[in-house]
């Protein structure tokens, strides 16, 4: 998908992208420039709430649980 930048530096987000990522009026977007490309990421209104349960069954959560168990055993 492509969009065009206007003379005022504005662009439109394609409707399918807005629907997929739930981008509505007043949604904040983070523009990340890594020197080679630009990535646009929608910022949730409550970032902590958005991450809740995200890593519930991941290797990261298992590693954290294992670490906590070892620390408790150490006293």
C-alpha positions as CSV (number, residue, x, y, z in Angstrom):
1,X,0.0,0.0,0.0
2,X,1.1,3.5,-0.7
3,X,0.0,7.0,0.2
4,X,1.1,10.4,-0.9
5,X,2.4,13.2,1.3
6,X,0.7,16.5,0.8
7,X,2.4,19.8,0.4
8,X,1.6,20.4,4.1
9,X,3.4,17.2,5.1
10,X,0.2,15.2,5.8
11,X,-0.7,11.7,4.6
12,X,-3.6,9.4,4.8
13,X,-3.5,5.9,6.5
14,X,-5.3,3.3,4.3
15,X,-8.6,2.2,5.7
16,X,-7.6,-1.4,5.9
17,X,-4.6,-0.5,8.1
18,X,-6.7,1.7,10.3
19,X,-9.2,-1.1,10.8
20,X,-6.6,-3.8,11.4
21,X,-4.7,-1.8,14.0
22,X,-7.7,0.0,15.5
23,X,-6.4,3.5,14.6
24,X,-9.1,6.1,15.2
25,X,-9.2,9.8,15.7
26,X,-6.7,11.0,18.3
27,X,-4.6,7.7,18.1
28,X,-1.0,8.6,18.7
29,X,1.6,7.3,16.3
30,X,5.3,6.7,17.1
31,X,7.6,7.3,14.1
32,X,10.8,5.2,14.5
33,X,13.8,6.2,12.3
34,X,16.6,3.6,12.3
35,X,18.6,5.4,9.7
36,X,17.6,3.1,6.9
37,X,13.8,3.0,7.2
38,X,10.9,4.5,9.0
39,X,8.4,2.4,11.1
40,X,5.1,3.8,12.2
41,X,3.7,2.2,15.4
42,X,0.3,3.1,17.0
43,X,0.8,3.9,20.7
44,X,-2.0,2.5,22.9
45,X,-3.7,4.9,25.3
46,X,-2.7,2.7,28.2
47,X,0.6,0.9,27.2
48,X,0.7,-1.2,30.4
49,X,-2.9,-2.4,29.9
50,X,-2.1,-3.2,26.3
51,X,0.8,-5.6,27.4
52,X,-1.3,-7.3,30.0
53,X,-1.2,-11.1,29.3
54,X,0.9,-10.6,26.2
55,X,3.8,-12.8,27.5
56,X,1.7,-15.2,29.6
57,X,2.9,-18.4,27.9
58,X,6.1,-17.3,26.5
59,X,9.7,-18.4,27.1
60,X,10.3,-15.0,28.7
61,X,7.6,-15.5,31.3
62,X,8.9,-19.0,32.0
63,X,12.4,-17.7,32.5
64,X,11.2,-15.0,34.8
65,X,9.2,-17.6,36.8
66,X,12.2,-19.9,37.1
67,X,14.4,-17.0,38.2
68,X,11.9,-16.0,40.9
69,X,11.8,-19.6,42.1
70,X,15.6,-19.8,42.4
71,X,15.7,-16.4,44.2
72,X,13.1,-17.6,46.7
73,X,15.0,-20.8,47.4
74,X,18.1,-18.8,48.1
75,X,16.3,-16.9,50.9
